[in-house]
């Protein structure tokens, strides 16, 4: 009973936060008008759309998602687990759909771990490790892409406080992330006593211990990890291209392709916030007006509209997971408890 109350309270709190974020963003976008007295929604309605670019954005995202699924299957097989291409794509699209779905549905990563463990009952720890390491690799490459592109685009050297702040966050996460991974592979970490010490850290000790344990399972598969890192660039750059295609398809005159690749990798840091939606849209809306095209600043609300369309395209790309979800509802309920 108490557990149910806690889950319901957390759900309501998260839902209130999401609704609050979107309410503020829509209100702010609706009241802001250009020189002609039009807000972004009126402008969007009147501008001609490039549906070919919007369609291309969908297929670019589909390609990037497929690469992430292939990378995960690679990590799974490295640890000796059996996972066919068909099952990998089924579980991959299911996990993606559940990660994008409304709150209350158990996370996609947990589902992937559970279902692959059912196929390999003696490899539960390896199943969990493959999902954790896959997620960490995605984050580390995103940090690195963000650091590279904030420098290439000059975003890191701008005078605006927001630009400097986000650039510093990206640099800090990049350095901290790669240093931590490097330390985990040092010989003394394999002894086990460091892992036991980590569990004693308040609040996050157990999680840190699981992260270390997961990476240690790949200790003797460094070539596999390096290949996984390399192939992940085929994920984060296409996602940025998709964001650019959406912006171009909706508004025509927008910042450059490299700016959008940078924006995706910087703004997507909000994926670490445990909310189904809201932070990505909020941050993109705050950063987008910093850019200008032919000396004209991007208007209020444009970042919000682009982010919403990007999320819609992501949901379409994850739609293949619906089929597997409908055939696996009992298993998903079992995991959700």
Kinemage of the C-alpha trace (Angstrom):
@kinemage 1
@onewidth
@group {chain A} dominant
@subgroup {mainchain}
@vectorlist {calphas} color= white
{ca unk a 1} P 0.000 0.000 0.000
{ca unk a 2} L 2.756 2.442 1.008
{ca unk a 3} L 4.760 1.499 -2.084
{ca unk a 4} L 1.723 2.179 -4.286
{ca unk a 5} L 1.233 5.587 -2.670
{ca unk a 6} L 4.898 6.440 -3.267
{ca unk a 7} L 4.695 5.421 -6.933
{ca unk a 8} L 1.487 7.389 -7.427
{ca unk a 9} L 2.925 10.468 -5.699
{ca unk a 10} L 6.082 10.320 -7.798
{ca unk a 11} L 4.021 9.928 -10.965
{ca unk a 12} L 1.877 12.943 -10.056
{ca unk a 13} L 4.935 15.034 -9.209
{ca unk a 14} L 6.641 14.214 -12.514
{ca unk a 15} L 3.450 14.835 -14.449
{ca unk a 16} L 3.003 18.200 -12.735
{ca unk a 17} L 6.579 19.156 -13.637
{ca unk a 18} L 6.101 18.180 -17.272
{ca unk a 19} L 2.796 20.039 -17.564
{ca unk a 20} L 4.322 23.041 -15.815
{ca unk a 21} L 7.282 23.150 -18.225
{ca unk a 22} L 5.104 22.853 -21.321
{ca unk a 23} L 2.550 25.301 -19.958
{ca unk a 24} L 5.257 27.918 -19.427
{ca unk a 25} L 6.842 27.283 -22.846
{ca unk a 26} L 3.549 27.510 -24.753
{ca unk a 27} L 2.453 30.611 -22.843
{ca unk a 28} L 5.800 32.292 -23.477
{ca unk a 29} L 5.757 31.380 -27.185
{ca unk a 30} L 2.148 32.508 -27.667
{ca unk a 31} L 2.663 35.961 -26.176
{ca unk a 32} L 5.909 36.716 -28.032
{ca unk a 33} L 5.322 38.324 -31.441
{ca unk a 34} L 7.566 39.479 -34.281
{ca unk a 35} L 7.584 42.846 -36.072
{ca unk a 36} L 4.409 41.831 -37.906
{ca unk a 37} L 2.586 40.971 -34.678
{ca unk a 38} L 2.674 37.201 -35.285
{ca unk a 39} L 3.738 34.547 -32.807
{ca unk a 40} L 5.595 31.366 -33.745
{ca unk a 41} L 2.425 29.286 -34.165
{ca unk a 42} L 0.947 31.747 -36.668
{ca unk a 43} L 4.289 31.873 -38.465
{ca unk a 44} L 4.481 28.084 -38.596
{ca unk a 45} L 0.980 27.878 -40.098
{ca unk a 46} L 1.787 30.360 -42.863
{ca unk a 47} L 5.274 29.212 -43.860
{ca unk a 48} L 5.597 26.623 -46.664
{ca unk a 49} L 6.738 23.221 -45.370
{ca unk a 50} L 9.389 20.934 -46.839
{ca unk a 51} L 7.776 17.556 -46.212
{ca unk a 52} L 10.602 15.840 -48.083
{ca unk a 53} L 13.033 17.076 -45.435
{ca unk a 54} L 10.697 16.067 -42.622
{ca unk a 55} L 10.410 12.587 -44.140
{ca unk a 56} L 14.184 12.403 -44.491
{ca unk a 57} L 14.497 13.306 -40.797
{ca unk a 58} L 12.436 10.232 -39.927
{ca unk a 59} L 14.629 7.878 -41.957
{ca unk a 60} L 17.831 9.414 -40.565
{ca unk a 61} L 16.537 8.787 -37.053
{ca unk a 62} L 15.550 5.254 -38.016
{ca unk a 63} L 19.098 4.651 -39.233
{ca unk a 64} L 20.586 6.017 -36.002
{ca unk a 65} L 18.259 3.883 -33.868
{ca unk a 66} L 19.190 0.804 -35.899
{ca unk a 67} L 22.873 1.489 -35.221
{ca unk a 68} L 22.228 1.675 -31.473
{ca unk a 69} L 20.423 -1.666 -31.582
{ca unk a 70} L 23.233 -3.276 -33.607
{ca unk a 71} L 25.780 -1.892 -31.113
{ca unk a 72} L 23.863 -3.367 -28.183
{ca unk a 73} L 23.643 -6.796 -29.876
{ca unk a 74} L 27.386 -6.642 -30.384
{ca unk a 75} L 27.939 -5.964 -26.673
{ca unk a 76} L 25.526 -8.753 -25.741
{ca unk a 77} L 27.251 -11.345 -27.917
{ca unk a 78} L 30.666 -10.335 -26.621
{ca unk a 79} L 29.666 -11.662 -23.190
{ca unk a 80} L 28.538 -14.986 -24.654
{ca unk a 81} L 24.785 -14.378 -24.672
{ca unk a 82} L 22.589 -15.559 -27.529
{ca unk a 83} L 20.644 -12.810 -29.296
{ca unk a 84} L 19.479 -13.058 -32.890
{ca unk a 85} L 19.236 -10.011 -35.149
{ca unk a 86} L 15.436 -10.340 -35.125
{ca unk a 87} L 15.215 -10.432 -31.324
{ca unk a 88} L 17.742 -7.609 -30.976
{ca unk a 89} L 15.630 -5.301 -33.131
{ca unk a 90} L 12.429 -6.377 -31.385
{ca unk a 91} L 13.842 -5.658 -27.938
{ca unk a 92} L 15.634 -2.536 -29.152
{ca unk a 93} L 12.526 -0.901 -30.587
{ca unk a 94} L 10.499 -1.994 -27.581
{ca unk a 95} L 13.025 -0.405 -25.225
{ca unk a 96} L 13.075 2.781 -27.271
{ca unk a 97} L 9.295 3.004 -27.258
{ca unk a 98} L 9.079 2.512 -23.490
{ca unk a 99} L 11.786 5.120 -22.865
{ca unk a 100} L 9.748 7.624 -24.893
{ca unk a 101} L 6.375 6.527 -23.531
{ca unk a 102} L 4.411 8.335 -20.820
{ca unk a 103} L 5.461 7.787 -17.234
{ca unk a 104} L 4.082 4.796 -15.401
{ca unk a 105} L 5.486 2.306 -17.930
{ca unk a 106} L 8.674 0.664 -16.718
{ca unk a 107} L 11.853 1.915 -18.379
{ca unk a 108} L 12.984 0.367 -21.634
{ca unk a 109} L 16.427 -0.538 -20.292
{ca unk a 110} L 14.935 -2.650 -17.505
{ca unk a 111} L 12.664 -4.440 -19.961
{ca unk a 112} L 15.566 -5.204 -22.301
{ca unk a 113} L 17.627 -6.600 -19.417
{ca unk a 114} L 14.784 -8.766 -18.175
{ca unk a 115} L 13.702 -10.193 -21.522
{ca unk a 116} L 17.214 -11.019 -22.699
{ca unk a 117} L 17.909 -12.650 -19.335
{ca unk a 118} L 14.859 -14.861 -19.887
{ca unk a 119} L 16.461 -16.082 -23.098
{ca unk a 120} L 19.772 -16.600 -21.261
{ca unk a 121} L 18.748 -17.581 -17.695
{ca unk a 122} L 22.312 -18.270 -16.519
{ca unk a 123} L 23.577 -14.858 -17.634
{ca unk a 124} L 21.469 -12.372 -15.707
{ca unk a 125} L 24.426 -10.197 -14.653
{ca unk a 126} L 25.773 -10.164 -18.219
{ca unk a 127} L 22.351 -9.152 -19.572
{ca unk a 128} L 22.171 -6.210 -17.184
{ca unk a 129} L 25.790 -5.282 -17.861
{ca unk a 130} L 25.242 -5.155 -21.628
{ca unk a 131} L 22.412 -2.638 -21.218
{ca unk a 132} L 24.317 -0.498 -18.702
{ca unk a 133} L 27.521 -0.405 -20.749
{ca unk a 134} L 25.545 0.325 -23.917
{ca unk a 135} L 23.929 3.287 -22.180
{ca unk a 136} L 27.253 4.566 -20.793
{ca unk a 137} L 28.960 4.346 -24.181
{ca unk a 138} L 26.116 6.361 -25.688
{ca unk a 139} L 26.549 9.052 -23.022
{ca unk a 140} L 30.343 9.198 -23.309
{ca unk a 141} L 30.248 9.628 -27.078
{ca unk a 142} L 27.514 12.240 -26.719
{ca unk a 143} L 29.734 14.162 -24.274
{ca unk a 144} L 32.657 13.930 -26.695
{ca unk a 145} L 30.559 14.996 -29.707
{ca unk a 146} L 29.232 17.908 -27.685
{ca unk a 147} L 32.761 19.005 -26.712
{ca unk a 148} L 34.011 18.744 -30.299
{ca unk a 149} L 31.128 20.657 -31.847
{ca unk a 150} L 30.921 23.453 -29.257
{ca unk a 151} L 34.514 24.175 -30.270
{ca unk a 152} L 34.016 23.725 -34.023
{ca unk a 153} L 30.985 26.027 -34.077
{ca unk a 154} L 32.524 28.571 -31.722
{ca unk a 155} L 29.648 28.107 -29.274
{ca unk a 156} L 32.104 27.615 -26.401
{ca unk a 157} L 33.683 31.020 -27.064
{ca unk a 158} L 30.496 33.076 -27.174
{ca unk a 159} L 29.894 35.791 -24.604
{ca unk a 160} L 26.379 34.742 -23.565
{ca unk a 161} L 26.249 33.247 -20.070
{ca unk a 162} L 24.026 30.395 -21.250
{ca unk a 163} L 26.476 29.386 -23.987
{ca unk a 164} L 29.464 29.448 -21.632
{ca unk a 165} L 27.571 27.553 -18.933
{ca unk a 166} L 26.472 24.701 -21.187
{ca unk a 167} L 29.902 24.490 -22.803
{ca unk a 168} L 31.533 24.187 -19.383
{ca unk a 169} L 29.054 21.492 -18.374
{ca unk a 170} L 29.827 19.517 -21.538
{ca unk a 171} L 33.605 19.817 -21.044
{ca unk a 172} L 33.314 18.810 -17.383
{ca unk a 173} L 31.172 15.760 -18.102
{ca unk a 174} L 33.488 14.692 -20.925
{ca unk a 175} L 36.629 14.854 -18.794
{ca unk a 176} L 34.961 13.299 -15.739
{ca unk a 177} L 33.359 10.514 -17.771
{ca unk a 178} L 36.498 9.398 -19.568
{ca unk a 179} L 38.658 9.696 -16.438
{ca unk a 180} L 36.216 7.512 -14.492
{ca unk a 181} L 36.136 4.860 -17.217
{ca unk a 182} L 39.930 4.905 -17.390
{ca unk a 183} L 40.205 4.433 -13.630
{ca unk a 184} L 37.785 1.493 -13.694
{ca unk a 185} L 40.162 -0.371 -16.011
{ca unk a 186} L 43.149 0.069 -13.695
{ca unk a 187} L 44.372 -3.266 -12.202
{ca unk a 188} L 43.400 -2.563 -8.574
{ca unk a 189} L 39.713 -2.214 -9.511
{ca unk a 190} L 39.474 -5.898 -10.352
{ca unk a 191} L 40.300 -6.876 -6.774
{ca unk a 192} L 36.773 -6.221 -5.540
{ca unk a 193} L 37.556 -4.141 -2.458
{ca unk a 194} L 37.035 -0.859 -4.341
{ca unk a 195} L 33.608 -2.039 -5.436
{ca unk a 196} L 32.757 -2.863 -1.817
{ca unk a 197} L 33.873 0.606 -0.740
{ca unk a 198} L 31.643 2.186 -3.379
{ca unk a 199} L 28.563 0.474 -1.967
{ca unk a 200} L 29.095 2.405 1.287
{ca unk a 201} L 28.669 5.780 -0.412
{ca unk a 202} L 25.285 7.253 0.610
{ca unk a 203} L 22.495 7.456 -1.979
{ca unk a 204} L 24.502 6.533 -5.095
{ca unk a 205} L 26.870 3.828 -3.792
{ca unk a 206} L 24.882 0.841 -5.034
{ca unk a 207} L 24.456 2.389 -8.477
{ca unk a 208} L 28.191 3.172 -8.754
{ca unk a 209} L 29.019 -0.370 -7.732
{ca unk a 210} L 26.760 -1.763 -10.477
{ca unk a 211} L 28.358 0.512 -13.065
{ca unk a 212} L 31.845 -0.623 -12.112
{ca unk a 213} L 30.811 -4.294 -12.054
{ca unk a 214} L 29.262 -3.959 -15.506
{ca unk a 215} L 32.360 -2.424 -17.054
{ca unk a 216} L 34.618 -4.998 -15.412
{ca unk a 217} L 32.773 -7.739 -17.307
{ca unk a 218} L 34.174 -6.121 -20.460
{ca unk a 219} L 37.658 -5.835 -19.011
{ca unk a 220} L 39.107 -8.341 -21.471
{ca unk a 221} L 37.068 -7.063 -24.427
{ca unk a 222} L 38.636 -3.659 -24.959
{ca unk a 223} L 38.633 -3.985 -28.751
{ca unk a 224} L 34.883 -4.555 -28.660
{ca unk a 225} L 34.434 -1.441 -26.502
{ca unk a 226} L 36.596 0.653 -28.829
{ca unk a 227} L 34.569 -0.493 -31.835
{ca unk a 228} L 31.350 0.286 -29.962
{ca unk a 229} L 32.671 3.776 -29.179
{ca unk a 230} L 33.585 4.357 -32.824
{ca unk a 231} L 30.263 3.176 -34.221
{ca unk a 232} L 28.367 5.381 -31.762
{ca unk a 233} L 29.440 8.453 -33.726
{ca unk a 234} L 27.050 7.086 -36.383
{ca unk a 235} L 24.303 7.660 -33.808
{ca unk a 236} L 24.805 11.114 -32.355
{ca unk a 237} L 25.756 12.862 -35.580
{ca unk a 238} L 22.709 11.520 -37.518
{ca unk a 239} L 20.413 12.536 -34.665
{ca unk a 240} L 21.807 16.068 -35.025
{ca unk a 241} L 21.267 15.880 -38.793
{ca unk a 242} L 17.661 14.857 -38.146
{ca unk a 243} L 17.182 17.899 -35.907
{ca unk a 244} L 18.554 20.120 -38.698
{ca unk a 245} L 16.281 18.559 -41.337
{ca unk a 246} L 13.252 19.160 -39.102
{ca unk a 247} L 14.223 22.792 -38.503
{ca unk a 248} L 14.864 23.337 -42.221
{ca unk a 249} L 11.635 21.594 -43.181
{ca unk a 250} L 9.554 23.758 -40.838
{ca unk a 251} L 11.163 27.191 -40.979
{ca unk a 252} L 13.484 27.268 -44.007
{ca unk a 253} L 16.096 29.756 -42.790
{ca unk a 254} L 17.788 28.203 -39.767
{ca unk a 255} L 21.305 27.895 -38.292
{ca unk a 256} L 23.847 25.597 -39.961
{ca unk a 257} L 24.014 21.803 -39.921
{ca unk a 258} L 27.032 21.819 -37.579
{ca unk a 259} L 25.140 24.122 -35.211
{ca unk a 260} L 22.297 21.608 -35.036
{ca unk a 261} L 24.625 18.658 -34.458
{ca unk a 262} L 26.127 20.654 -31.605
{ca unk a 263} L 22.676 21.596 -30.308
{ca unk a 264} L 21.484 17.996 -30.272
{ca unk a 265} L 24.482 16.750 -28.304
{ca unk a 266} L 24.416 19.648 -25.843
{ca unk a 267} L 20.644 19.776 -25.315
{ca unk a 268} L 20.323 15.985 -25.130
{ca unk a 269} L 22.307 16.065 -21.885
{ca unk a 270} L 18.855 16.602 -20.392
{ca unk a 271} L 18.149 12.927 -21.166
{ca unk a 272} L 19.844 12.219 -17.832
{ca unk a 273} L 16.936 13.981 -16.073
{ca unk a 274} L 14.317 11.346 -15.130
{ca unk a 275} L 11.389 12.993 -16.907
{ca unk a 276} L 9.643 11.541 -19.960
{ca unk a 277} L 9.465 14.966 -21.646
{ca unk a 278} L 10.027 18.636 -20.960
{ca unk a 279} L 13.720 19.284 -20.235
{ca unk a 280} L 14.825 18.762 -23.871
{ca unk a 281} L 12.170 21.151 -25.148
{ca unk a 282} L 12.896 23.704 -22.426
{ca unk a 283} L 16.661 23.833 -22.988
{ca unk a 284} L 16.446 23.919 -26.796
{ca unk a 285} L 13.953 26.774 -26.524
{ca unk a 286} L 16.382 28.700 -24.269
{ca unk a 287} L 19.439 28.157 -26.481
{ca unk a 288} L 17.923 28.503 -29.961
{ca unk a 289} L 17.355 32.297 -29.757
{ca unk a 290} L 21.119 32.712 -29.258
{ca unk a 291} L 21.536 31.919 -32.963
{ca unk a 292} L 20.841 34.184 -35.896
{ca unk a 293} L 20.507 33.803 -39.659
{ca unk a 294} L 21.667 36.700 -41.837
{ca unk a 295} L 21.841 38.886 -38.757
{ca unk a 296} L 18.285 38.105 -37.624
{ca unk a 297} L 17.902 36.298 -34.299
{ca unk a 298} L 15.785 33.170 -34.133
{ca unk a 299} L 12.418 34.056 -32.614
{ca unk a 300} L 10.892 32.924 -29.341
{ca unk a 301} L 9.107 29.589 -29.654
{ca unk a 302} L 11.006 28.308 -32.704
{ca unk a 303} L 13.176 26.030 -30.563
{ca unk a 304} L 10.060 24.687 -28.825
{ca unk a 305} L 8.315 23.850 -32.124
{ca unk a 306} L 11.423 22.144 -33.522
{ca unk a 307} L 11.858 20.132 -30.303
{ca unk a 308} L 8.214 19.029 -30.342
{ca unk a 309} L 8.448 17.927 -33.971
{ca unk a 310} L 11.704 16.113 -33.197
{ca unk a 311} L 9.982 14.251 -30.359
{ca unk a 312} L 7.082 13.349 -32.646
{ca unk a 313} L 9.485 11.943 -35.254
{ca unk a 314} L 11.256 9.971 -32.496
{ca unk a 315} L 7.942 8.449 -31.436
{ca unk a 316} L 7.207 7.492 -35.045
{ca unk a 317} L 10.628 5.837 -35.317
{ca unk a 318} L 9.940 3.924 -32.107
{ca unk a 319} L 6.515 2.874 -33.342
{ca unk a 320} L 7.821 -0.527 -34.388
{ca unk a 321} L 8.099 -1.322 -30.679
{ca unk a 322} L 4.312 -1.157 -30.305
{ca unk a 323} L 3.884 -4.512 -32.028
{ca unk a 324} L 6.236 -6.253 -29.635
{ca unk a 325} L 4.758 -4.399 -26.658
{ca unk a 326} L 1.279 -5.675 -27.468
{ca unk a 327} L 2.578 -9.240 -27.600
{ca unk a 328} L 4.614 -8.903 -24.384
{ca unk a 329} L 2.318 -7.030 -21.994
{ca unk a 330} L 2.236 -9.806 -19.403
{ca unk a 331} L 6.038 -9.924 -19.219
{ca unk a 332} L 6.228 -6.154 -18.965
{ca unk a 333} L 3.669 -6.103 -16.148
{ca unk a 334} L 5.758 -8.745 -14.347
{ca unk a 335} L 8.831 -6.507 -14.516
{ca unk a 336} L 6.870 -3.409 -13.507
{ca unk a 337} L 5.622 -5.209 -10.411
